[in-house]
Amino acid sequence: MCLFHNLKTRLDLCDEDKRIFDSYTGPAQEVKKGCHLAREGEVLECLHLIEKGWACRYKMLRNGREPITSLLLPGDISDNGQGLYNRLDYSIKAITPLRFTTIDSESAERLFERPRILRLFKASGHISHSVAMNWIVNISARNAEGRIANLLCECFARSHAAGMTYQGRYFFPLTQSEISDVVGLSSVHVSRSLNKIKRKGLIENCDHRQIRINNWHGLAALGDFRADNLSLPA
């Protein structure tokens, strides 16, 4: 995704589009890890544009579990407009300390009147749908190593699209418990599978919750990762 990252440099928006976008975007806000941007059952009254940090959408189950249904990285937006005025069937919370701006419903409607900006929102929704479909396939059709490899590739690709990778390294703050919520495995299974991927020489841990991908093509092959709608390294 990351379509809204560093909006001022986008070549598909004219200067007037960028000025109008800025004028309808609220001031930056910061919250701590674990804070909610929205809760299930609430009416979404604004969009959240992630500037720094990671957030997620999740669904609360009756047994208390909170499976993660999607990740929000810098440049992503909390909703493509379909959820405005409707009651949410998911919650949104910060996985890390988070900085974001908001766009209220009235401002969103004004922005949707700009054809180029509207295309960005529609593209964001299309990519969100593609990523969601991939997550379904990931859980239903891939083994444990493949699921985790696919997730690692997706997060690298999205970080790369936002210009947030360096020599194969990228910020990956998910804990083993959070990874298990994403890929539908136990924490123990996640730990074993991660170690197997590391022993194959595909990835390694770095400082400050970063991962380095040592063999992109090998990791992508293991996870059957296809970057149809994501910007990837050559």
N, C-alpha and C positions, 0 to 999 in steps of 0.2 A: 504494500500500500504506500504510505508515505507521500501521498499526492499533495498534501498541504505543507510539506516541509520546506522551509525557507521560501515562502510564497513570492518574495520580491524578486527572485531570480528566475521564476518560471517564464519561459518564452511563449507559452500558449495563452498568457494573459496580457492584455494591454495595460498601459500605465493607469488608465482610468479604472479598470477592473481592480487593480491592486490597491488603488487609493480607496475605492469604495469598500473593498473587503476589509481593509484596516479600520475604516470609519465605523463599521458595524461589528467589530470584534471588541469584546470587553478587555479590561486590563488583565495582566497576568496574575494568576493566583497560585499559591503553593500549598500543598497538603502533605502530611506525613504518610509513610507506608501504612496500609491498612485502612485509611480513611475512605469513605464512600463518596462517590460523585453522584450516584443515584441508587435507589433501592427498588427491588422488585415490588410492583404494586403502585408505585408512584407514577404520576403523569410527568413525562419528560418535558420540561419547559425551556430547556436550552441545549445546545450542542456543546460538547467539550472538545477542544482542539488540543491535542497533546503536544507540548513543546519539549519537555525533558522528562525522562523517566518512563516507566512501564506501568500500564494499568491492565485490567482484564474485565471481561464480562463473565459472570458466573450464575449458576442456578442453584438455589438452596433446596436441598432434598429433605424429606421428612425425617430421615435418620441423622440429619445434621451435616451431612457431607455437602461440599460446595464445589462440584465439578466445574472447571473452567471451560467456557464455551468459545472464547476468542481472546486474543491478546491485542492490546492497543499500544503501539510503539510511537516514538516521536514522528510527527507528521500525520498521524491517524486522527480521525474524528469519531466521536462516540456513536454517532448515528448518521445515516445519510439523509435524514429528514422524515423517514417513514414512521419513526417512533414519536415524533412531536405530536402533542395533544392526546396521545394514547397511553394507557397504563402499561408500564414495562412488565415483561414476563422474565426479566433478568435483572441482576444488580451489576453496578460498575464500581470497582474499588481500585485503589492504588496498590500495586505490587511493590513499588519502591517509592521513595520520596518523589513527588510529582509536581511539575509546573505545567499549567494549562491556561488557556483563555476560553471564554465562552461566547456563544452567539445565541441570543434569545430568539424566540419563535418569530417575532415580528421582523427582526433583522434578517433571519434566515429567509423569510418570504421575499424580502427586498433583494437579497443576494440571488435567489433563484430566478429573478427577473433578468439577470445578466447571463446571456447564453453560454459564454465561456466558463463562467463560474459554475453554472448549473451542470455543465458537462463534467466538471471536476467532481461534483457531488455524486453524479450518476456513475462515473467511473469508480469512485470510492465504493459505492454500493455494489457494483458488479464484482470488484475485486474481493470485497468482503464475502460475497456469495461464493466465489471460486475457492477462497481459502476455507470456508466452512465445508464445502463439498469435499475438499481434500482431507480435512480432518475426519470426516465420516469414513472415507476410503481408508485412511490411515488406521483407524481403530478396527475396521471390519475386515481388512484384507492383508495387513502387514504383520510380520512377527515383531517381537519386542525391540530388537535392534533396529529393524526397519522403521518402526514408529518414531523412535528417538532420533535416528539419523534424519528422517524427514523433517521433524520439528527443528532440529539444529540448522538444517539447510534453509528452511523457511525464514527463521529469525535472522540468519546471516543475510539472506537475500533482501529482506525488508530493511535491515540496517544498512546494507550497501546502497540501496536505493536512496536512502536519506543521507548518504555521505558519511556514515558513522562507523566505517570499518577501516582498519589499517594493517596491511600486510597479513591478511587472513585473520586478524583479531577483531573481536566485537564483544560488546557488553551483553552478558547473558545472566541475568540475576535470578532465574528461577531456581528454587530449591528442589531437592529430589521429591519432596511431597507435592510441590506444585506441578512438577513434570508428570508425576503419576496421575494427577487430576486431569491433565491435558490428554495423555495418551492411554488412559484407562488401564494402568498397570499398578501393582503394589510398589511401595517405595523400595522394598528389597529387590524386586525384579528390575526396577529402574537402575538401582545401584549396580547390579550385576551386569546389566546390558551396557551401561556407560563404561564400565571397566573393560568390557570386551572391545568396545569401539576404540578406546584409548590404546589397548594392547595391539590393535591392528595398525596403530600409527596414524589414524585418521584425524584425531583431535588431541589437544592437550589443554589442561587448565593453566590460566595465567593469573597474575595478580588482579585485585580489584574486580572480582567476579567477571572476568573476561575469559573467553575461550578462543583458542587459535585453531583454525582448520588447516591441517597440514596437507591434506589430500582432498581437495574439493570434489574432483570427479569420482574418487572412490567413495566418499561420503554420500554424494548424490546418487550413485549407483546403488549403494546399500539401502538408501531410503526411497528409491524409485522416485526421486524428486524431479518435478518438471516445473520450470519457471515460466510458464506461458504468459502470465500477466505481471511478472515481477522483473525488475531490472537486476541483472546478474553480471558478475565479472565474466570476461571472455574466457 
